[in-house]
Amino acid sequence: MTRKILLVAGTLLLLVGLTLSFQKPIMSFLVGQMSKETIQKASKPTEKEDRHSSFDFAQVKNVTLRDVLDARTKKKNIHAIGAIHIPKVKLQLPIVYGISNANLTVGAGTMKKEQEMGEGNYALAAHNMNDGKTLFSPLTKAKKGMKVYLTDFQAIYEYRIKDMSYVQPTQVDVIQDIGQKRLITLVTCNADGTQRLIVRGEYVRQFPYKANNSYFLNT
C-alpha cells in the first residue's frame, strides 16, 4: 500500500514538474496566437470598452497561465485600435485600448485615454515575457536609431528610437507630454520586474496605410 502511495505521489510530482517546465512556452504560444488574431480585428473602442477600460499601470499584474486562458474566453471582446511594428527586433503587436490585464495578454495597451498617434507623447505598455519574442520582450534588444511604425489602419506613423533607460515603477511622468514634441514611449518591465524599461522615439513622418503592406505583414 505504501509503495502505491509513493508511486502516485511521485507521478503527481512529475506531472507538476512537467507542467511548470512547459508553462512558459505554452503561455508564449497562446499569447502569440491571440496577438495575431486580435491584430486582424480592428475597431474603435465602444462606449462599454471606454467606460470599463483601465489606465492605471499600478494595477497591472504579472501575467500567468490562468490569465492567458481567461483572456482566450474573452478575446472576442478585445479589438485592435491599431498596431505597432519594430522590424529590427521582429516586434509586431495589436494596440488595444487601455491596460487591463486581459488587454495586456494579447498586445500593447494605450496608457492615456485620449492620446492620438502622431501627436503628443503616445505611450504604450506591454508585458515582458523574458523570451525575446512575445509581447514587449523584444524591446530588450532595441537600439538607438531603430524605426518604430504605428498604424490606426488609416495611416502609418514612423518614429525613430532616440534612447532607452530604466526607471522606477513609480516614475509615471515618463508618459506625460513634453511641450510640442511628438514622441512615442514604450514601457515594459525589466527581467525581474523591479524596474521599467523605457524606450522612447521621436516622430519622423506619416504616410497612407495600405492593406498587406510591408510595414504590417500580418494585417
Helices and strands as residue ranges (DSSP letters): H 2-38, H 47-52, G 57-59, H 65-74, G 75-77, E 82-86, G 87-89, E 91-96, G 103-105, E 108-110, E 121-125, G 137-141, E 147-151, E 155-167, G 172-175, E 183-189, E 196-208
